[in-house]
Structure formats: structure tokens, C-alpha cells
Amino acid sequence: MKIIRTTHSMATWSERLRREGVTIGFVPTMGALHGGHRSLIQAARLRCDALVVSIFVNPTQFSPTEDLAAYPSPIAHDRALCREEGVDVCFEPTAQAMYPGGFQTVVTVPVLARRWEGEARPHHFAGVATVVTKLFGMVRPHLTVFGQKDYQQAALVRQLVNDLNLGGAIQVRPTVRERDGLAMSSRNVYLSADERRIAPLLSQALRAGRQMIEGGMSDVAAIERSMRQTIEQSPTMYVEYLAVCAPDSLEPLSLVTDRAVLLGAVRIGSVRLIDNLLVKMPGRKSRATR
Ligand code: PAF
């Protein structure tokens, strides 16, 4: 496995492979790789000749009050996982290489970034959209794989790729979960033993919402109330949002008539957890069969 640290070498490597007709798969990450990342890497590995994983803790998507300095960076572990999964290139640029003095361009996707994570973390998505655009420019992937865990991020990247004609396909893979339902995340290591025990309540709340919709309940206020009640079983977990939204626009629904995405964010102590589930209202009987 090759480790590339400069933006120029990354672009040159991709340019050469593209000229040779090699298809490039890409999984952008901030490191601290876990089972969720492994599934993204495996999905990309299956569909492409060459595979690039970027490991870059992107400072511009953290706010000054967030955990940039404390963000886990187990680089030896990350490289070993990449080697195991047959990754060809680990791209590990420095912050200085990505954002040299004088850097000023910012990419925004204003409508999709407005709600939910965007409300809680106002600069987050501009940081994500900008770094992803830069990475695409260097890696020039034929296919990039993202996780459904960051649902709003995946929706925003799809929009970005369409709007800016960045080329290459985007695939979104299902969230990988621990046995008790907790979505895998690099931030789970911040949870104390007590917090870890109650963390699965978020996925339980979303599952309760999904079950109601699958049972034919369309009233969003009732669904949201029930999801909230699940979280309120713990006095130390706080809801930031629990919402039933349109799966593409992420606008809140008042009535579920077809597909929806249930989005949730909670806080336990100083840790913020997000999760989501896609759901479909069971088909209504047509007049002919009623
Ligand atoms: O999902 C992540 O890990 C990051 O937001 C990404 C897409 C690598 C951009 O820094």
C-alpha cells in the first residue's frame, strides 16, 4: 500500500491511472476507522480496479468549540485496516497542504445544509463540501462511497456532485451497528461505560418511529412524540432533534404518505450522537382490490 502525503503526488497518481484506463474507487475518511468504514472500503473494492482511502481530520468542519484537537488519530491502526482490505493508496495530506496560506474558496450547499446538523453546527457542511470538492479534484474517483450514518452529509454530497458536474458515481452504504443497535462512529470512544449503556436508546427511538410508520401511522406529531418518549427513559440523554423528513430534501413532513427518513441527534454528557433510519409507508390498497 502506498502512502501519499502531498496533494500534487495524489493528483499525479490518479492522472496516470486514469490515462491507463484504471477505475478509481474512493472512500474519504477522517481516520479512526471502524467496522462502518470497513464496509465502505469493501464496497468500493468490489467495484473498482484501484482504491484510495483518504485520512484527513478536516479542521474546517469543526467549530472552535468542538473536539478537533481531541479527535482520535490512531494512524497505525488505520493503515493496518486499509492494508487488510486491499487499499492501494492511503492519502494522508497535512492541514498545511490542504489549506495553505491565502486559501479562500468555500463551497456551500445552502438549502440542504440549513436544517438539522447544519443548525447545530453552522460551519460544518461548508467545511465538508469544500474538503470533499478538493479531494474529488485530486483523487478524481469513478466511484466514491459514503455511509448512511451521516445521512445529511451524503445527501449534500450528491447535490454537490450534480450541481458542479464533478463526475463519478456516489454510493451510500447502510449504517453498520453494534450488536445493541448503536451506530458505529469514531466518536463512540468518547462515551463512558454508563453513557455507552444508554447510547442505544437513540436507535431504539428511531426503530420505534419506523415501526409506527410500518404499522400505518402517518401522523408525524404522534411518531415524534413516541420517539421522544423512548429517549426520555434516560434522564441523562437529551434530544437535539428527532424528525420525520422527506428523504431527498430533508424537509420535515407533517404526514407520512410514502418514503421518509427519521433523523435523530442526542447528547449524552459531552458526546453528541446522530443516527437515522429510512422507512416506507406500507402500500395502500388500490380501489380495484379494496
Ligand atoms: O464523513 C467524514 O468522515 C467526513 O465528513 C469527510 C466526508 C471525510 C469529510 O471530511
Residues whose N, C-alpha, C, O or C-beta is under 5 A from the ligand:
A	BS01	PAF	P28 T29 M30 F56 N58 V128 V131
